[in-house]
C-alpha cells in the first residue's frame, strides 16, 4: 500500500479538502487503490517550519481517503491550539500526512522496563490510563530525543503528572510512513 503514488494522492486530498473548506477552487481529484481501505492517519500543518495544526486518528475505522480529508479539515480549522486557518495562510502552509501502521502493545513491569523498550525516532506511542489517553507521532522524537523526557511529556499531554506510574498504564507503539512535499519517509516498528 505504501509508495510515492499513494503519498501524492494523500497530500492532494489533504490540500484539496482545506482549499474547499476555505471556499477556494478544488485542486483536483486523487485516485489510488488503497484509498478505500480502512486506515489511521495524522495530518500535520506547518507554516514557516512551525506547527500550525495536527489532528489524526489512531484507529483504522474509516476509509483512508475519508480519514485524511477529515483530519486535514480538523487540523486546519479545529485544532484547539490554533485559530482556524485563514485564506491568506493557505499558500504558506505545508502539509504532511502520516499513515500509521497497526499498533502493537508494549509489555513492561515498570517504567525502567518501558523506557528500555522505546525506540527513539521510530516509535509513535499511545499512552492510556483509565479515561486518559495521548499519542505522539515518531516525529516528536526530533524535539524530545530522550526516552524519559518523551514519556514524561506524553504523560503530561494525557493530563497526568510527568512522574505518574500505575500498573494500569497501557502503552502501544506504531510506526508511520509520512509524506511532505511528496517525499516518503518510512518509520515502521520491527517485528
C-alpha positions, -999 to 999 in steps of 0.1 A, spaced: 0 0 0 29 23 7 45 43 -21 52 76 -38 19 75 -58 -1 69 -26 17 98 -9 10 122 -37 -27 112 -36 -29 117 2 -12 151 0 -36 161 -28 -66 150 -8 -55 169 23 -47 202 4 -79 200 -16 -100 194 15 -86 225 32 -89 246 0 -126 236 -4 -133 245 33 -118 279 26 -140 284 -4 -111 281 -28 -113 262 -61 -109 224 -57 -73 213 -65 -84 182 -85 -90 146 -76 -68 119 -64 -70 81 -70 -52 51 -57 -64 16 -50 -56 19 -12 -79 50 -7 -109 28 1 -91 7 27 -95 14 64 -65 33 77 -54 57 105 -37 89 97 -25 122 111 -23 154 91 2 180 102 3 216 90 34 238 93 39 275 85 75 287 82 86 255 98 64 259 129 35 237 138 2 252 126 -21 222 133 -20 185 138 -50 161 141 -54 125 135 -68 91 144 -50 61 159 -76 35 149 -83 25 113 -121 30 114 -128 47 81 -115 46 45 -81 61 40 -93 90 18 -120 99 42 -96 98 72 -71 121 55 -98 145 44 -114 148 78 -81 150 96 -69 178 72 -100 198 78 -97 193 116 -60 202 116 -67 234 97 -99 245 115 -104 226 147 -70 221 164 -78 238 197 -42 251 200 -45 274 170 -71 297 154 -88 284 123 -66 287 92 -73 317 70 -74 321 32 -43 343 34 -23 315 51 -32 287 27 -3 291 2 22 294 31 11 262 49 29 229 42 10 197 46 24 164 59 4 132 60 14 103 83 -1 68 77 0 48 108 9 11 110 -11 -12 132 -4 -6 169 15 -31 190 11 -33 228 43 -30 248 45 -53 278 65 -39 307 66 -43 345 78 -8 354 88 25 340 125 15 336 115 -15 315 92 6 294 119 32 288 143 4 278 117 -9 252 113 25 234 130 31 200 137 68 197 129 82 163 110 51 153 81 46 177 49 65 178 33 59 212 -2 57 226 -5 60 263 -37 51 281 -47 50 317 -84 50 326 -101 77 305 -68 95 299 -51 89 265 -25 107 244 -3 99 215 29 113 200 39 106 164 75 93 158 83 128 145 81 141 181 114 124 189 130 152 170 120 176 197 122 151 226 151 128 218 155 112 253 131 83 261 123 95 297 117 131 285 95 118 257 75 96 281 71 124 307 58 148 280 34 122 267 20 117 303 16 154 306 -3 155 273 -26 129 287 -32 151 317 -11 130 341 19 141 362 53 136 345 63 110 372 29 92 372 30 54 374 3 29 377 0 -9 370 -30 1 348 -9 22 324 -11 8 289 14 18 261 13 8 225 37 16 197 31 22 160 52 33 130 44 58 103 50 63 67 49 101 61 48 123 31 55 160 29 60 177 -4 58 142 -19 88 128 -1 81 95 16 100 85 48 95 52 65 95 45 102 77 12 109 81 -10 140 103 -40 137 85 -74 141 
